[in-house]
Amino acid sequence: MDRVLVLNQDYYPLTVCSIQRAFLLVYLKKAELVDSVSGLSLRTVTTSFPFPSVIRITNYINVPYKGVILSRHNIFKRDGFTCQYCGTRQSLTLDHLVPRSKGGKSTWTNLVTACKSCNAKKGDSHLEETEMALRTLPVKPSHLFFLKNAASYNENWNKYLNTKSMVS
């Protein structure tokens, strides 16, 4: 509960920020409190403030399309830091479903998280040439996918994160 969901003026999720930043935005009237954590408050010596969970920016911010950057860490996050063949969380690497030596590209749909053992077992083969199977098909995640999976995800955020658009 140390993170706060930040919504644009039209209630579209923008980002996640710290409680301190959220409180400052609300206090300076640059944002308004939309949802708070019941039973918790921020206190000064004389005043008590609601503990923010979701805030909304008061002035609309025009954000160009935010694509998710293809990186090793983001592939691991998408796959839950789990080998997509055996399910282990140890000694993780990246595996190209279509090997680079056979024309495979480094794309969201061709890269998966694999442990060193499974990666070596698959080797330079197409997945269909092995007896291995993927636990989940690789997809390009959306910006909302990473917001939903942000650290300290709060259940209060569900109504603001459209689960239908988690994949772009």
N, C-alpha and C positions, 0 to 999 in steps of 0.2 A: 504494500500500500504506500510505497514511497514515490509513486509515479502518478501523473495526472494526464488524462486525455485532453488534448486541445482541439476544439472544433472551430471551423471557420464560421463566419457570420451565418452562412446557409446550413449550418450543422454538419458539413462534410468534415470528416476527421483529417486533421493536418499532421499532428505529431504527438509525441508524449514528452512531458517535461517534469521537472522536479516540483515538489510541493512548494518549495521556497519561491521558485519562479512563478508558479501559478498564483500563489498568494499575492505576490508583488503585482502581477498583471491585474488581478481583481482589485487590489487596494488602489492602484493608480487609475482605475476605471478604464483600462484598455481591454478588459475582458469581464464577463459576468459569470458568476457561479451557476452552473446548470444542475449539478448533482454533487452531493457530499456524502461522506462516510458517516452513517449514523453511529452515535455513541462516542465519536472522537471529535476533538476540537483543537484549534490552535489558540494558545492563551498568551496574553501579556499579563502584566501585574493587575491591570484594571479591566481588561476586555477579553471576551471570548469570541472567536470566529469559527465558522463551520470549517471542517476538515475537507478540502476540495478533492473531488474524484474526477469531475468533468467540468471544464470551463469552455466558454465560447467567446472568441475574439469579437469585439464590438464593431470594428471596421473590417469590411471584406478584404481578404488578401487574395490577389490574383496569383495563383500558383500554376505555372506551366505544368504539363503532364510530368508526373514524377515516376520515371521508370526505376525499377529496382536494378541496381548495379550487379552485374554478374561477377561474383568473387568467390573464392574458396570458402570464406566464412559464411557467406549468404547461402551457398549450396548446403553447407553443413546445417545451418539454421533451418532451411526449408525441409531437410530430411530428418530433423530432430536429433542431430548428432548421433545417428544410428546407421550402421551398415545396412544398406538396402537389400542385401542378399541374405545375411544370417542374423542380423539384429543386434550384433554386439556394439558396444560403445568404445572399444579399445582399438588403438593404433589405426585411426581413420585416415584415409586418403581419398582422392577423387578418382573415379573410373569413367572412361568414355564408353558409352554403350556401343557405338560404332567407333572402333579404334581409330586414332588419328592416322595411323599408317595405312588405313583403308578408306581414307577420305572423311573421317568423322571430324566434326567441328566442335569447338568449345562453346556450346549453347546450353540454355536452361534445360532443354528436352533431351540432350545427349549426355549430360553429366549427372552422376549420382555419387552419393557418399558410399564408400566401400572400405572395409578393413583391409589391411595389407594381405592377409591370407586369401580372402575372396578375390581381391584384385589380381593376385598372382595366379590363382586357380583359373580365373577367366582368361588371363593373359591377353594375347593379341587376337582374340576370337570375337566374333559377333555373339551376342547373347543367345541367339537361336542355335548356335553351334555347340553350346554347352548344355548341361543339365541343370543350370542355375535359373532361378526365377527372381524377379523383383518383387519386393513387398508392396511398393506403390510405384505408379508411373510418374516419371519426372515431369513437372509442369513449370511454367514461368509464373512465379508468385506475383501478386499485386502489392502495391504500397500498403493496402489495408491488411493483407496477410501478416506483414511484419508488425503493424501496429497491434493487431490482435495477439500476436505472440510476443509482445514486448515484455520485458522483465516486470514482474509484479502485476501481471494482468489482473484487472479488477472485473468482476462479474457485472458491475453497474454499467460497464462499457458496452455490453451486448446490444442494447437498443440503438446505439450510435454507430456501431460497426456493422455494415451490411454484409452478412455472411455469404450472400449470393455472388458478390464481386471479389472474392478472395483470390481468384486467379484471373490474370488478364490475358 
